[in-house]
């Protein structure tokens, strides 16, 4: 399995090029699924499982790896498919999301594929609100479904969007009045959490589903007014279909009408890697997802320091 992941260390070379790598795998049947390699720590044949009485049915047990106790999710069961059958060929994919480590039980791992984000599309609109896909792509003749892992995790361990009372006391509701935040993210789970957090501060959230949609919206706004007067900040995910957050930030910095916007990279990708990428592409800040107090603190800080210009561009300019 180590050979399969040997390309992970070179992933930083993909940043800013609107490219990424997916790890393809199967559950039950021949359909291929995938997650972003950025989230993968290792892939291995399932070790001995310890069952936890009373645990969520999706969690089939825990494994002990290098001094850590890691919960193992049956990914098939988690997305309302047939549960995985445990046998000598069963595989776990160990991942890190939002500074937490967990493993997903799958039937088998296929390969790693390097893709351009513009070849990755949002799920079909007919998939409904309950689908567990964040995107789809095609590899050869095979349609590959990229799983919305954030939704899977949130259903097992519900997220909180509540802001600490102490932070709310420091918030000036009058400063927040009429202020808007643009969030660019393909995860409905992430958008809902951020919306609830920011609305508790008196802010309004506008959402776009990927970097291309977000950029078009910003450019549209810039035709009629100074976008810096409209937006407190832009919050963008890193990985999205069509255009990722790194590319979006680069496009914003290259546009004279948008370059002064305050851009926050908001992602479930953890660690120093993202802090380095923030500097590389020109973001102003980095936030891990699903940390309502950290998000609220940043928004309050921006509200207190924000001084929009008084010059508005004429319509159509």
C-alpha positions in Angstrom: 0.0 0.0 0.0 2.9 2.4 0.6 3.8 2.4 -3.1 0.2 3.5 -3.8 0.7 6.7 -1.8 4.2 7.6 -2.8 3.0 10.5 -4.8 1.4 12.2 -1.8 4.5 14.1 -0.9 4.6 15.9 -4.2 1.0 17.2 -3.9 2.1 20.8 -3.1 3.2 21.1 -6.7 -0.4 20.9 -7.7 -1.5 23.9 -5.7 -2.3 27.0 -7.7 -2.6 24.9 -10.9 -6.3 24.0 -10.3 -5.2 20.3 -10.1 -5.5 17.7 -7.4 -5.3 13.9 -6.9 -8.0 11.5 -5.9 -7.7 8.0 -4.3 -10.2 5.7 -6.1 -11.8 2.7 -4.3 -14.8 0.4 -4.4 -17.4 -0.4 -1.9 -19.9 -3.1 -3.0 -19.9 -3.7 -6.7 -17.9 -2.1 -9.5 -18.8 1.5 -9.1 -15.7 3.6 -8.3 -15.7 6.2 -5.5 -13.0 8.6 -4.5 -11.7 11.1 -1.9 -9.0 13.7 -2.2 -5.5 12.4 -1.6 -4.8 15.5 0.5 -7.0 13.9 3.2 -5.3 10.5 3.2 -2.7 9.5 5.7 -2.3 5.8 4.8 -4.0 2.8 3.3 -3.7 -0.7 4.8 -5.4 -4.0 5.2 -7.8 -3.8 8.1 -6.0 -4.7 11.4 -7.8 -6.2 14.4 -10.9 -4.3 15.2 -12.1 -3.6 18.7 -15.9 -3.3 18.9 -17.4 -0.4 20.9 -20.7 -1.4 22.6 -23.4 1.3 22.0 -21.4 3.1 19.3 -23.2 4.5 16.2 -24.0 1.6 13.8 -21.8 3.2 11.2 -18.7 2.8 13.4 -17.7 -0.8 13.2 -15.0 -0.5 15.8 -11.7 1.1 16.6 -8.1 0.2 15.5 -4.9 1.0 17.4 -2.2 2.4 15.1 1.1 3.9 16.2 -0.2 4.8 19.6 -3.5 6.2 18.4 -7.0 4.8 18.8 -8.9 5.5 15.5 -12.6 5.0 14.9 -13.4 2.9 11.7 -16.5 4.0 9.7 -18.3 1.5 7.4 -18.4 3.9 4.4 -21.0 1.9 2.6 -23.4 1.9 5.5 -22.6 5.6 6.1 -23.9 6.6 2.7 -27.0 4.3 3.0 -25.6 1.5 0.9 -25.1 -2.2 1.7 -22.6 -2.5 4.7 -19.1 -3.8 3.9 -18.3 -7.4 4.5 -15.2 -7.9 6.7 -12.7 -10.4 5.2 -9.0 -10.8 4.7 -9.1 -8.4 1.7 -10.9 -5.6 3.5 -9.1 -2.3 3.5 -9.2 0.9 5.6 -8.3 4.4 4.4 -6.9 6.4 7.3 -7.8 10.1 6.8 -7.5 13.4 8.6 -10.4 15.9 8.5 -10.5 19.1 10.7 -7.6 17.9 12.9 -9.4 14.6 13.7 -8.2 11.2 12.4 -10.6 8.4 11.3 -10.6 5.4 9.0 -13.0 4.3 6.4 -13.7 0.6 5.7 -13.9 -0.1 1.9 -13.9 -3.2 -0.2 -10.7 -2.4 -2.0 -8.5 0.5 -3.2 -7.9 1.0 -6.9 -5.4 3.8 -7.7 -4.4 7.4 -7.4 -5.3 9.7 -10.4 -4.1 13.2 -11.0 -7.0 15.5 -12.4 -7.7 19.0 -13.3 -10.6 20.5 -11.3 -12.3 21.7 -14.4 -12.9 18.1 -15.3 -14.7 17.6 -12.0 -18.4 18.6 -12.0 -21.0 19.1 -9.3 -23.4 16.2 -8.7 -26.4 16.0 -11.0 -29.2 18.3 -9.8 -31.6 15.4 -9.7 -29.6 13.6 -7.0 -31.7 15.3 -4.3 -30.7 16.9 -1.0 -29.9 13.7 0.6 -27.1 12.6 -1.7 -23.6 11.9 -0.4 -21.6 13.2 -3.3 -19.6 16.4 -3.5 -18.6 16.0 -7.2 -18.4 13.5 -10.1 -15.7 13.0 -12.7 -14.7 10.6 -15.4 -11.6 8.5 -15.5 -11.3 6.6 -18.7 -14.7 5.1 -19.4 -15.6 5.0 -15.7 -17.7 7.6 -13.9 -16.2 8.3 -10.5 -18.2 9.6 -7.6 -16.4 11.8 -5.1 -17.9 11.3 -1.6 -18.9 14.2 0.7 -17.0 13.0 3.7 -17.8 16.1 5.7 -21.5 15.1 5.5 -20.7 11.6 6.5 -18.8 12.7 9.6 -21.4 15.3 10.6 -24.2 12.8 10.6 -22.3 10.5 13.0 -20.9 13.3 15.2 -23.2 16.3 14.8 -21.6 19.7 14.3 -22.2 22.7 16.5 -22.5 26.2 15.0 -22.9 27.8 18.5 -20.7 30.7 19.4 -19.4 31.1 23.0 -21.3 33.6 25.0 -18.1 35.5 25.8 -17.5 36.1 22.1 -21.0 37.2 21.5 -20.6 39.8 24.3 -17.6 41.3 22.3 -19.6 41.6 19.1 -21.1 45.0 18.1 -24.4 44.2 16.4 -24.5 47.7 14.9 -21.2 47.1 13.1 -22.5 43.9 11.6 -25.7 45.4 10.3 -25.8 45.3 6.5 -22.5 43.5 6.2 -22.2 40.5 3.8 -19.8 37.5 3.7 -19.4 35.5 0.5 -18.8 31.8 1.1 -17.5 29.6 -1.7 -17.9 25.9 -0.9 -19.4 22.8 -2.5 -20.4 21.3 0.8 -24.0 22.1 2.0 -23.0 20.9 5.4 -20.2 23.5 5.7 -22.4 26.3 4.3 -25.1 25.6 6.8 -22.7 25.6 9.8 -21.0 28.9 8.7 -24.4 30.5 7.9 -25.7 29.8 11.4 -22.5 31.0 13.0 -22.3 34.3 11.1 -26.0 35.0 11.4 -25.6 34.8 15.2 -23.3 37.8 14.8 -25.8 39.7 12.6 -24.0 39.1 9.3 -25.6 38.0 6.0 -24.1 35.0 4.1 -24.2 34.6 0.3 -23.0 31.2 -1.0 -21.6 29.9 -4.2 -20.9 26.3 -5.0 -17.5 26.5 -6.5 -14.7 28.9 -7.4 -16.0 29.7 -10.8 -19.4 30.6 -9.5 -17.9 32.7 -6.8 -15.6 34.6 -9.2 -18.5 35.3 -11.6 -20.6 36.6 -8.7 -17.8 38.9 -7.5 -17.2 40.2 -11.1 -20.9 40.9 -11.5 -21.0 42.9 -8.2 -17.9 44.8 -9.3 -19.8 46.2 -12.3 -22.1 48.3 -10.1 -20.2 49.1 -6.9 -16.9 48.7 -5.0 -17.0 45.1 -3.9 -14.9 46.0 -0.9 -17.8 48.1 0.3 -20.2 45.2 -0.1 -18.2 42.3 1.4 -16.6 42.0 4.8 -14.7 39.0 3.5 -14.6 36.0 1.2 -14.5 32.5 2.8 -13.4 29.9 0.4 -13.0 26.1 0.6 -9.8 24.7 -0.9 -11.1 21.7 -2.9 -14.1 22.3 -5.2 -15.2 21.1 -8.6 -14.5 23.3 -11.7 -12.3 25.8 -9.8 -10.6 25.3 -6.4 -10.1 27.9 -3.7 -6.4 28.4 -4.5 -7.2 29.3 -8.1 -10.1 31.5 -7.0 -7.7 33.4 -4.7 -5.2 33.9 -7.5 -7.9 35.2 -9.8 -9.1 37.6 -7.1 -5.6 39.0 -6.6 -5.1 39.4 -10.4 -8.4 41.5 -10.8 -7.9 45.2 -10.0 -11.5 45.5 -8.9 -11.2 42.6 -6.4 -7.6 42.4 -5.3 -8.2 44.2 -2.0 -10.8 41.7 -0.8 -10.0 39.9 2.5 -9.9 36.2 1.6 -10.0 33.4 4.2 -9.1 29.8 3.2 -11.6 27.6 5.1 -11.0 23.9 4.8 -11.0 20.5 6.4 -7.4 20.1 5.2 -5.3 20.4 8.3 -1.8 21.3 9.3 1.1 23.5 8.2 0.6 22.5 4.6 -2.3 24.9 4.3 -0.6 27.7 6.2 2.2 27.6 3.6 -0.4 27.6 0.8 -2.2 30.6 2.3 1.0 32.6 1.7 1.7 31.1 -1.7 -1.6 32.0 -3.2 -2.3 35.2 -1.3 -5.0 34.4 1.2 -5.2 36.7 4.3 -6.1 33.9 6.8 -6.6 30.2 7.3 -9.3 28.5 9.3 -10.1 24.9 9.9 -13.7 24.0 9.2 -16.3 23.5 11.9 -14.6 25.7 14.5 -17.4 28.3 15.2 -15.5 30.2 17.9 -12.5 30.7 15.6 -14.7 31.8 12.7 -16.7 34.2 15.0 -13.5 35.7 16.5 -12.1 36.4 13.0 -15.4 37.9 11.8 -15.5 40.2 14.9 -11.9 41.2 14.4 -12.7 42.1 10.8 -15.8 44.1 11.8 -13.8 46.2 14.2 -11.0 46.9 11.8 -12.9 47.1 8.5 -12.9 50.5 6.8 -14.7 50.3 3.4 -13.9 53.0 0.9 -16.4 55.7 0.3 -15.8 55.7 -3.5 -18.3 53.7 -5.5 -17.8 52.9 -9.1 -20.6 54.0 -11.5 -22.8 51.2 -12.9 -21.4 49.6 -16.0 -17.9 50.9 -15.4 
